């Protein structure tokens, strides 16, 4: 049984892989999404990540499709309290920004779509520097006090704004961020390591990295001379053109072979072993893609292997 990890200073305990809900209502229809969610929870997973804007970028969608599918799944399965649901505010076409009024209205809309009376972890999706941290934290604190949100987090935020937000929370005795969702993986380390990671470490925040598999590149399916039919092909394939990308892939191949596990499992295990990281986020558009992701809970890399990957990705 994979051990759960504590999410920062909150009372939330999560599986070391957060299931990304960005594909629900996009590349996975409702029936497939239900099957993926069923398989993930059957394997011990309990941490589902979504956002109110998923998947507004798809023709014919308006945003909220992922939350709606997750809400229908929760209603059908009846085990709401067994699952930690994380969603986000600021990017829904009808609820843009982080004004106090918008945060509250967007939260109510998310609760309706999810069919629940509380959100376990509520992130600010993209920071809006034009909005004072006092206004953002004040609105989030009201949601926590009302029991509509259990814990709060931030995503896509600068180290300075994160530190300012935490200082305000502490000074006023208000809800404080317990989690940070940064862009972080083996071929994108400087998007987190440095000042942002230092703030998270100093303040006891749990990192829950997105793009953990670099849009699929770190699954190993993108190789020179091959074409992958995927909406993410352009983004993932560009890493093959860099020396770092090729070095990382070679190191992943060797380590994966020695453990007899998929390349994706090794990439996620490296991330999960990094200081501050509680659970990388990865999505599966089919049930068949899940085992490689879930394996992160069982794979422990040696210090030598972690070092090899760190060197290849430097």
N, C-alpha and C positions, 0 to 999 in steps of 0.2 A: 504494500500500500504506500503510495507516494505521500510524503509528508507535506502538509500545507505550510505556507509561509505567512507570517504576520505582515500586514500591510502598514508599514510605518508605525505610527503611534496609535492607530485605530484599533478597534476590536475585530476587524475583518481578518479572516484567515483564508488564503487563496491557494489554489493549485498553481504550480510553477510554470504553467502555460495558460495565458489568457486567450480565449478563443475570439478572434476578430469577427465582428458582425458586419463588416463593410460589404461582404459579398452577398448577404441576405437581401433578396430583392433586386440584385444586380446580376451576378454570374451564377447565382444559385436561386432557383425558384422556391416557393414556399415548402413544397413537399421535400425537396432536397435539403433545405435549411433545417427542417424538423429532424430529418434523418441524421444530419451532422450534429445537431445539438443533442440528440438522443445518444449517439455514439460517444460524444465527448463526455457527457455526464455519466454514462455507464462505465467509462474508464476512470472515473474519479474526478473529472474536471468540474470546477464550480465557479469559474470566473469568466464572464461573458462581457466583451467590450463592444460598444456601439456608439452612435452619436445621432443627435436629432436630424442632422443633415444627410445621413446616409439613406438612399443614394440619389440625391437631387441632381447629380451630374448625368444621369441616364435619361435619354429621351423618353418622355412620357411620365417620368417620376417627378414628384414635387418635394421630396424629402420626408423622412419619417418611415419609409418603407421597412427598413431594418428593424426599428423599434416595434413596428406593428406586427411583423412576423414573430419576433421574440415574445411579444405580449400574447399572441395567439398560442404559441407553443407553451408558455407558462400556464395559460388557462387550461389547455388541453391536458397537460401533465400533472398539474396540481402540486408542484413541489417548489413554490416560490421561495420559501425560506432556506432551501438547500443551495440556492444559486446566488452568487454575488453579481449584481448587474451594475455595470458602469456605463454611463452615457455622458454626453457633452452638450454644451451650449455655446452659441455665438455665430454659427455658420448656417443655420436653417434659413432658407430664403424668406420665410415669413417672420423669423425671429432673429434678425441679425444684431450682433453687438453684445456688449456686456453692461448696458445700463441696468440699474436696479429693477426697473419695471420690466425690461425684456427678460432678464434672468428668471424672474418669478413667472412671467407668462409662458416662457419656453419650458420651464420645469413642469408646469401644469399640463402643457400639451404632451410632453414626454410621458408623464404619469398616465395620461389617458391612453396613449398608444400602447404603452407597456402593460396596461391593465392592472396596475399595482398602486398601492398607497405610499410607497417609498422607493427612492433610488438609493442603492447602496453606496455608490461612489459617483459624485457629480463633478465633472471636469469643466473648467473653462477651456474651450477647444483651441481657440487662438486668442492670445492676449490682445487687448485693444488699449494701447498706451494713452489714447486720448481720454479714457475713462479712469478716474482716480481709483487707486486700490481701495480707498475707504468705501467707495460706493459698491465695488464688486464684492468685497469681503462682507460688508454689511448685509447685502442681499442674500449671499450664501449662508451667512449666519442665521438669518431669519428662517430660511428653509430648514436648516438643521434644528433650530429650536422648535419649529412646528412639526418635526418628526417626518418631514417629507424627504429629507436627505440624511443619510447616516454619516457620511464622510465626504470631504471635498478634495479635489486635486486640480492641478494645472497642467496644461499641455501647450507646447509652442510658446514659451515665455522666456524672456531674457533672465540671466542670473540676477541682474540688478532689480528688476521688477519682482522676481520671486522673493528675493531677500526683503524688499520693501513690504511686500504683502505679509510675509511671516512676522516681521517686526510689528506691523500694525495689529495683526491678530493678537500677538502676545501683549502688546501695550494696552489694548482695549478689552482683553479677555474674551475675544470672539473666536469662532471656529477657525482653525488654521489648516492649511493644506497638509495632507498626510502622504500624498502620492504625486509623482511627476511623470508625465508621459512624453518622453523625448524621442526624437528620431535618432536611432542608435543601432548599429550592427557592425559586423566585421569589416565592411568596406565604407562605413561612415562613422568614424569614431570621434572626429572633432566636432560633430553636431551635439555631443554630450560631454565628452571628457574635457576637463578644464574647469572653468569657473562654475558652470551649471552643475556639474557633478560635485564640486566642492561644496556648494550651497546645500545640495541634497544630503551629502554625507554629514555636514556640520549640523543640519537641522533635523536629521533623522527621518528624511522622506524616503519612501520606497519608489524606485524607478520601475516603470512599466513600459518598456520601449516599443515603439511602433516601427514599421518597416524592418522588423527583426530579421527577415529573410531577404531584404533588399529587393522587394517586388518579385521575388522568386529566384533571383540569381543565386542565392545561397542554398537553394535546393539541389544545385548541380545539374539542372536540366538544360541550362543554357551553355552550349559548347560551340567552339569555333566550327563553322561549316554546317551548323544545324539551324533549323527554323522552328520556333515554338509558336503554336497558335494560341495566343493569349493577349488580352487587352493590355497586359503589362510588358509585352515583349520588348518594346522600344526602351523602356526605363531599365529593365533588367539586363538586356543585352549590351548596354553601353559599358558595363563593368568589364566585359571581356576585352575591351580595347585598352585597358589600363594594366600596367605591370602589377599593381597591387591586387587587382581582381584576379589575375592569372595565378599569382603567388598564393593567394588565399584559397583559391579553388584546389590547387595542387596539395596544399597542406590538409585541407578538409578531406580530399580523396584518400590520402594516406591514413589519416586517423580514423575515418569512417570504416575503411577496410580492416584495420586492426581490431576494431570493436564489432565488426559485422553489423553495422547500423547504417541507415541512410545519411547522406551528407547533411541534410537539413537538421537532423537530430544533433549532430556535432556542432553546427553553427549556433543552434539555440542553446546548447549546453554551455558553450563558451560565454554566451551572453548572460545566461542565468547564473554563472559563476562570478560575474563581475561585482565589485563592491557596489552596494546600494540597490542592485537589481533584484526585484522580487519575482517578477514574471514577465517574460517577453510576450508580445502579442503576435499571433500568427493566425491566418485564416485558412479555411479549407472549403473549397467549393464543391467537393465530393467527399463522401465517407472514406473513400480509398486513400485520400491524401492525409487523413488524420493520424495513422500510426506513427509516421515519421515525426510528427509534431509532438504527440503525446510521449514519445520516447525520452524527451528531455527530463521527465520526472525520474527516470531510472539511470541515466547515463552520468557517471561522474568522471570527468577528465582528470588526468594526472597533471601535476604542476608542469612537467616537461611538455605535455600536449598543449596546455594553456599558453605556455611560453612560446611554443612554435607558432601558434595562431596569432599571438600578439605581435611577434616579430614579422610574420608574413603580412600582417595588416597595418603595420606601422607606416 
